[in-house]
Amino acid sequence: MSHDEMFVASLRNRIRAMNTLWERAISDMTLEQLNHHERAGVLPIAFSFSHYIRSQDQSISAIFLGEPPLWQQGGWAAKVGVTVDALGREETVEQMEHQRFGDLDAWKAYQSGVIARTTRVLETLTAARLAEVVLPQLPPNMQNIFCALVIGPGAPLRRLDVLECFVYQHGLRHMGEVEHGRALVGLGGMTS
């Protein structure tokens, strides 16, 4: 196996493993647990799921497939019955702490679709495709995000950066929130 093949396989495996955690995390939750709101200023578990899975959907759909997100294509906002149909990037904590889902089965179907789509894209990855530049540099409104720290000032955003920053590390960061939220509603963690 070449170094390029080993790197691509590692990235593919890390994202698959992380998505397995997202699937496990939702598998035993009730709608009440998902919508639990601890107190003012604290986001419900539903926020973490909505924010991250929709971000993965956008990243894969736009950057790798050149399509609108599944969220829009399938009219999932209405099916899931979200109380706040926003990603939560530009919105305040006060706005997003009101995020709730109305239909857990619909959410699970949407999440499964996003993860299946990501898995299909991962199968097509090559080192050359990952090296392709998506943006010559991040726009001004994204200069304070984690990815800006990763790629550095004025650097181009590559497909690799999209997967590493917006899919993989972003997913792990929010999984930490989910695991903490699960503890607050009496559920266990995702790994030992």
BASEGU-509668 format. One line per 2 residues: number of its first residue (from 1); their letters; for each residue x, y, z of N, C-alpha, C. Coordinates in pm, whole numbers, plus 32768, in hexadecimal, padded with zeros to 4 digits. Layout:
<atoms>
NUM = a = X/Y/Z/X/Y/Z/X/Y/Z ~ ...;
</atoms>
This chain:
<atoms>
1 = ms = 8055/7F8A/8000/8000/8000/8000/8059/807C/8000 ~ 803D/80DA/7FA6/808C/8156/7F9F/8067/81B2/8013;
3 = hd = 80B9/8217/8027/809D/8279/8091/8019/82C0/8077 ~ 8000/82E4/7FF8/7F81/8325/7FD5/7F0A/82CC/7FF4;
5 = em = 7F14/824D/7FCF/7EA6/81EF/7FE9/7E90/81DC/807F ~ 7EFE/81D5/80C9/7EF4/81C4/815A/7EB2/823E/8199;
7 = fv = 7ED5/82B6/816C/7E9A/8331/81A1/7E05/8336/8183 ~ 7DDE/831B/8108/7D51/831E/80E2/7D02/82B6/8131;
9 = as = 7D3A/823F/813F/7CF7/81D6/818D/7CE6/8201/821F ~ 7D4A/8242/8257/7D42/8271/82E1/7CD4/82D9/82F3;
11 = lr = 7CCF/8339/8298/7C67/83A0/829E/7BDD/8361/8290 ~ 7BCF/8308/8231/7B51/82C2/821B/7B26/8276/829B;
13 = nr = 7B83/822F/82D6/7B64/81E1/834E/7B42/8239/83C6 ~ 7B86/82A9/83D5/7B6A/8304/8445/7ADE/8340/8439;
15 = ir = 7AB8/8369/83C1/7A34/83A4/83AE/79C8/8339/83C1 ~ 79DE/82C1/838D/797E/8254/83A2/796C/8236/8437;
17 = am = 79DA/822F/8482/79D3/8212/8511/7987/8281/855A ~ 79A5/82FD/8538/7960/836D/8576/78CB/8369/8558;
19 = nt = 78A6/8348/84DC/7818/833F/84B9/77D4/82CB/8501 ~ 7820/8261/851C/77E8/81F3/856B/77C1/8225/85F5;
21 = lw = 7811/827E/8630/77EE/82B8/86B2/776B/8306/86A9 ~ 7758/8351/863C/76DC/839E/862B/7664/8340/861F;
23 = er = 7677/82D2/85D9/760A/8270/85CC/75EA/8230/8653 ~ 7651/820B/869D/763B/81CF/8722/75FA/8233/8781;
25 = ai = 7625/82B0/877A/75F3/8316/87D7/755D/832B/87CA ~ 7528/8321/8752/7499/833A/873E/7447/82BB/8751;
27 = sd = 7487/8248/874A/743E/81C8/8744/73E9/81AB/87C0 ~ 7415/81D7/8835/73CB/81B7/88AE/738D/8230/88F2;
29 = mt = 738A/829F/88AC/7351/8318/88E7/72BC/8323/88CB ~ 7276/835E/8929/71E9/837F/8913/71E1/840F/88E3;
31 = le = 716E/8434/88AF/715B/84BE/8884/7168/851D/88FB ~ 7135/84F5/896D/7140/8548/89E5/71D2/855E/8A0B;
33 = ql = 7224/84F6/8A05/72B2/8503/8A26/72F9/855E/89C1 ~ 72DA/854B/8943/7318/859A/88D9/72F7/862F/88E9;
35 = nh = 727D/864B/8910/724F/86D5/891E/726A/8711/89A8 ~ 72A5/86C4/8A02/72BD/86F4/8A8A/730B/8777/8A88;
37 = he = 72D9/87D7/8AD5/731B/8859/8AE1/733F/886D/8B73 ~ 73BB/8864/8B92/73EC/8867/8C1D/73C9/88EA/8C63;
39 = ra = 73E9/8959/8C20/73CE/89DD/8C5B/73EF/8A47/8BF2 ~ 73CA/8AC2/8C0F/73E6/8B31/8BB5/747C/8B3B/8B9B;
41 = gv = 749E/8B55/8B1F/752B/8B61/8AF9/756D/8ADF/8AD4 ~ 7524/8A70/8AE1/755A/89EC/8ABF/7509/89B4/8A4A;
43 = lp = 754F/8982/89E6/750D/894E/896F/74D9/88C0/8987 ~ 7464/889F/8952/7432/8816/895E/7480/87B8/8902;
45 = ia = 7475/8737/891E/74B8/86D3/88CB/748B/86E0/8839 ~ 740C/8701/8826/73D7/8712/879E/7429/8777/874E;
47 = fs = 745A/87DF/8791/74AE/883F/8749/752A/87FD/8710 ~ 7570/87AF/8764/75EC/8771/8736/75D4/8717/86BE;
49 = fs = 7568/86C8/86C4/7547/8672/8652/7527/86C4/85D7 ~ 74CE/8725/85E5/74A6/8775/8572/751D/87C0/8536;
51 = hy = 7567/8804/858B/75D7/8854/855C/7640/87FF/8515 ~ 7668/8792/8554/76D5/8746/8518/76AA/86F3/849F;
53 = ir = 7640/86A8/84A9/7618/8652/8438/75F3/86A8/83C0 ~ 75B1/8717/83D6/7593/8771/8366/7612/87AE/832C;
55 = sq = 7676/87CA/8380/76F6/87FC/834D/773C/8793/82F8 ~ 7738/8715/8326/7772/86A9/82D6/7729/869F/8250;
57 = dq = 76A6/86A7/8254/7653/86A3/81DB/767D/8712/817B ~ 7689/878C/81AE/76B1/87FC/8158/773C/87EA/811E;
59 = si = 779A/87BF/8170/7824/87AE/8141/782D/8745/80D3 ~ 77EF/86D3/80E8/77F6/8667/8086/77A7/868D/8009;
61 = sa = 7730/86C2/801C/76DA/86E3/7FA9/7718/874F/7F51 ~ 7741/87BE/7F8D/7773/882E/7F3E/77FF/8815/7F07;
63 = if = 785B/87ED/7F5D/78E8/87E6/7F37/790A/8769/7EE6 ~ 78CB/86F9/7F05/78EF/867D/7EC1/788B/8653/7E55;
65 = lg = 780E/867D/7E60/77A9/8651/7DFF/7770/86C3/7DAB ~ 7785/873F/7DD4/774F/87B1/7D8A/76B6/87B1/7D88;
67 = ep = 767B/8787/7DF6/75E9/877D/7E01/75B9/87C7/7E7D ~ 7537/87E7/7E7E/74FF/881E/7EFB/7502/87B2/7F68;
69 = pl = 7505/87DB/7FE5/7504/8779/8053/7485/8724/8051 ~ 7492/86AB/8086/741D/8653/8094/73B0/8697/80E6;
71 = wq = 73D7/86E7/814A/7379/8730/819F/7316/877E/8149 ~ 7349/87C4/80E6/72F3/8813/808D/72AC/87BA/8027;
73 = qg = 72F5/875E/7FEB/72BA/8708/7F85/7242/86B9/7FB8 ~ 724B/868B/8034/71E2/8636/806A/717A/867C/80BF;
75 = gw = 7185/86FF/80CE/7127/8747/8123/712A/8715/81B3 ~ 71A3/86FA/81E4/71B1/86BC/8268/718B/8717/82DB;
77 = aa = 7192/8799/82CA/716B/87F3/8338/70DB/87D8/8362 ~ 7083/87C9/8300/6FF6/87AD/831E/6FE4/871E/8352;
79 = kv = 702B/86C0/8317/701D/8634/8342/704D/8620/83D2 ~ 70BD/865E/83F5/70F5/8651/847B/70A8/86A9/84DD;
81 = gv = 706F/8715/84AA/7026/8771/8500/7081/87C2/855A ~ 70ED/87F8/851F/714A/8848/856F/7108/88CC/8597;
83 = tv = 7127/88FA/860E/70F0/8979/863C/7145/89EF/860C ~ 71C3/89D5/85ED/721C/8A3D/85B7/7260/8A00/853D;
85 = da = 723B/8A2F/84C7/7277/89FB/844C/72EE/8A51/8424 ~ 7356/8A47/8475/73D1/8A90/845C/7445/8A36/8485;
87 = lg = 74B7/8A4C/8447/752C/89F9/8462/756D/8A1A/84E9 ~ 7564/8A96/8513/759D/8ABC/8593/7628/8AF6/8589;
89 = re = 7653/8B18/8511/76D6/8B57/8500/76CF/8BED/851B ~ 7667/8C2A/84E8/7659/8CBB/84F4/75F9/8CE1/8564;
91 = et = 75AD/8C80/8594/754A/8C9B/85FB/758A/8C9B/8685 ~ 7546/8CD6/86E4/7578/8CDC/876E/7553/8C5D/87BA;
93 = ve = 7596/8C49/882B/7573/8BDB/8884/74E2/8BEB/88B1 ~ 74BA/8C66/88CF/7431/8C80/88FC/73CB/8C53/8893;
95 = qm = 73EA/8C67/8814/738F/8C3A/87AB/7390/8BA2/879F ~ 7407/8B66/87A0/7413/8AD7/8785/73EF/8A7F/87FD;
97 = eh = 73E9/8AB7/8875/73C1/8A65/88E7/732E/8A3D/88DE ~ 72E5/8A76/887F/7258/8A52/8869/7248/89E3/8801;
99 = qr = 72B8/89AD/87CF/72B1/8942/876B/7271/88C5/87A7 ~ 720A/8892/8765/71C9/8816/878D/71A0/87CC/870F;
101 = fg = 7195/8748/871A/7163/86F4/86AD/70D6/86C5/86D1 ~ 7084/86B4/866B/6FFD/8680/8681/6FF1/85EC/8662;
103 = dl = 7046/85B8/8609/703B/852D/85DD/70C6/84EC/85DB ~ 70E0/8499/863D/7163/8458/864B/717D/83F5/85D9;
105 = da = 7117/83AB/85AF/712B/834B/8542/7151/8393/84C0 ~ 7113/8405/84A8/7135/8453/8430/71C7/8482/843A;
107 = wk = 71EF/84B0/84B0/727B/84D9/84C0/72D9/8465/84A4 ~ 72BB/83F1/84DC/7311/837C/84C7/731C/835A/8433;
109 = ay = 72AE/8365/83EA/72B1/834A/8359/730B/83AF/8311 ~ 72FD/842E/8334/7352/8495/82F7/73E5/847C/8318;
111 = qs = 7403/8467/8397/748E/8450/83C1/74C9/83D8/8379 ~ 747D/836C/836E/74AD/82F5/8327/74CB/8314/8295;
113 = gv = 7477/8366/8258/748E/838E/81CD/750D/83DE/81BC ~ 7525/843A/8219/75A0/848C/8213/761B/8433/8222;
115 = ia = 7618/83DA/8284/768B/8384/829D/76A2/8324/8228 ~ 7637/82F0/81EE/7645/8298/8179/7682/82E3/8103;
117 = rt = 7658/835F/80EF/768D/83B1/8082/7721/83CD/809A ~ 7744/83EE/8114/77D1/8407/8136/7824/8389/811C;
119 = tr = 77F1/8316/8145/7839/8298/8130/7851/8280/809B ~ 77EF/829C/8048/7801/828A/7FB7/786E/82E7/7F82;
121 = vl = 7870/8363/7FB1/78D6/83C3/7F86/7960/8395/7FB5 ~ 7968/8363/802F/79E9/8335/8064/7A24/82C6/800D;
123 = et = 79D0/8272/7FD6/7A00/8203/7F81/7A43/8236/7F02 ~ 7A22/82AF/7ED7/7A59/82E4/7E5A/7AD5/833B/7E6F;
125 = lt = 7AFE/834D/7EEA/7B6E/83A7/7F08/7BF1/8377/7ECD ~ 7C3D/83D8/7E9E/7CC8/83C1/7E77/7D1A/8434/7EB0;
127 = aa = 7D9B/8421/7EBC/7DF2/848B/7EED/7DEC/8505/7E91 ~ 7DE5/84EE/7E10/7DDF/855D/7DB1/7D5F/85AE/7DC4;
129 = rl = 7CF0/856A/7DD8/7C70/85B0/7DED/7C73/8600/7E70 ~ 7CAF/85C8/7ED8/7CB9/860E/7F58/7D0F/868B/7F4F;
131 = ae = 7D6F/868C/7EF4/7DCB/86FE/7EE4/7D8B/8773/7E98 ~ 7D1A/875C/7E59/7CD9/87C5/7E08/7CAE/883B/7E5F;
133 = vv = 7CCB/88B4/7E2E/7CA7/892F/7E75/7C13/894E/7E5D ~ 7BCE/896A/7ECA/7B40/898D/7EC5/7B2F/8A25/7EC8;
135 = lp = 7B7D/8A68/7F1C/7B7E/8AFB/7F28/7C0F/8B29/7F32 ~ 7C30/8B99/7EF4/7CB9/8BCB/7EFF/7CDD/8BF0/7F90;
137 = ql = 7C79/8C17/7FDE/7C88/8C2E/806E/7BFE/8C39/80AB ~ 7BF6/8C27/812E/7B75/8C30/8172/7B42/8CC0/816C;
139 = pp = 7ABF/8CD3/8160/7A88/8D5B/815F/7A97/8D9D/81E8 ~ 7A8A/8E21/81EE/7A9C/8E6A/826C/7A48/8E35/82E0;
141 = nm = 79CC/8E0B/82C6/7976/8DDC/8334/79A0/8D53/836A ~ 7A06/8D15/832E/7A35/8C93/835D/7AC5/8C98/8391;
143 = qn = 7AF7/8D0F/83A7/7B83/8D1D/83D3/7B98/8CF6/8465 ~ 7B2D/8CEA/84B3/7B3C/8CC7/8540/7B0F/8C39/855E;
145 = if = 7AFC/8BE6/84F9/7AD2/8B5C/8511/7B4D/8B02/851D ~ 7B38/8A8B/8550/7BA6/8A2C/8564/7BF2/8A11/84E3;
147 = ca = 7BAB/8A03/8475/7BEC/89E4/83F5/7C50/8A50/83CD ~ 7C33/8ACE/83EF/7C92/8B3A/83D2/7D14/8B25/841D;
149 = lv = 7D0B/8AF1/8497/7D85/8AD2/84E2/7DD1/8A5F/84A2 ~ 7D88/89FE/846D/7DC6/8989/842F/7E10/89AE/83AF;
151 = ig = 7DCD/89F6/8355/7E0C/8A11/82D2/7E68/8A89/82D5 ~ 7E57/8AE4/8335/7EAD/8B5A/833F/7E79/8BCF/82EF;
153 = pg = 7EA9/8C47/830E/7E78/8CC0/82CC/7E9A/8CC2/8238 ~ 7E36/8CE5/81E9/7E49/8CF4/8158/7E5D/8C74/810C;
155 = ap = 7E54/8C02/814D/7E6B/8B81/810B/7DEC/8B53/80C4 ~ 7DFC/8B02/805D/7D85/8ACE/8019/7D3F/8A63/806B;
157 = lr = 7CBD/8A57/8055/7C6E/89ED/8091/7C65/897C/802B ~ 7C92/8906/8051/7C90/8891/7FFA/7C21/8831/8025;
159 = rl = 7C00/87D4/7FCE/7B9C/876F/7FF2/7BC7/8723/8070 ~ 7C47/870A/807E/7C79/86C9/80F6/7C55/8719/8173;
161 = dv = 7C67/879D/816F/7C47/87F2/81E0/7BB2/87EC/8202 ~ 7B5F/87E4/819B/7ACE/87D9/81B2/7AB0/875B/8201;
163 = le = 7AEB/86EA/81D8/7AD2/866D/821F/7B11/866D/82AA ~ 7B8B/869C/82B5/7BCE/869D/8338/7B8C/86FE/839A;
165 = cf = 7B6C/8776/836B/7B3A/87DE/83C6/7AA3/87DB/83D5 ~ 7A5A/87E0/8367/79C9/87F1/836D/797E/876D/8383;
167 = vy = 79BE/86FF/8362/797D/867E/8379/79BB/8639/83F2 ~ 7A3A/8616/83ED/7A76/85C2/8455/7A85/860A/84DC;
169 = qh = 7AD8/8672/84E4/7AEE/86B0/8567/7A70/86F2/859B ~ 7A20/872B/8543/79A2/876A/856B/7944/8701/85A7;
171 = gl = 7940/868D/8568/78EC/8621/859A/7918/85EE/8622 ~ 799B/85E4/8636/79CE/85B7/86B8/79B5/861E/8725;
173 = rh = 79C5/869E/8704/79AC/8707/8768/791B/8701/8797 ~ 78BE/86F6/873A/7831/86F4/8760/7808/866E/879D;
175 = mg = 784F/8603/877C/7833/8583/87BD/7851/858F/8853 ~ 78B5/85DC/8877/78D2/85F3/8904/785B/8635/894A;
177 = ev = 781C/8694/8907/77A3/86D2/893E/7734/866A/894F ~ 7725/8617/88EA/76BB/85B1/88EE/76D4/8550/8961;
179 = eh = 7750/8525/8972/776E/84C9/89DF/7752/8509/8A67 ~ 7774/8587/8A75/7756/85CD/8AF2/76BD/85D9/8B04;
181 = gr = 7677/85FE/8A99/75E6/8608/8A9F/75A5/8583/8AC1 ~ 75DB/8518/8A89/75A7/8492/8AA8/75B5/8474/8B3E;
183 = al = 7624/849D/8B78/7637/8487/8C08/75CF/84D4/8C58 ~ 75AE/854C/8C2B/754C/859E/8C72/74BF/8561/8C6F;
185 = vg = 74A3/8510/8C09/741D/84D2/8C00/7420/8440/8C28 ~ 748F/8414/8C64/7496/838D/8C9B/74C4/8321/8C3C;
187 = lg = 7501/8347/8BCD/7537/82E4/8B6D/75CF/82E1/8B78 ~ 7609/8273/8B47/769A/8262/8B4E/76E2/82A2/8ADB;
189 = gm = 7769/829A/8AE3/77BF/82CC/8A7A/77C1/826F/8A02 ~ 780A/8295/899D/780A/824C/891F/787D/81E8/8913;
191 = ts = 78E7/81FC/895E/7959/819F/895A/798E/8190/89E8 ~ 79E2/812B/89FD/7A1C/811B/8A84/7AA7/8156/8A88;
</atoms>
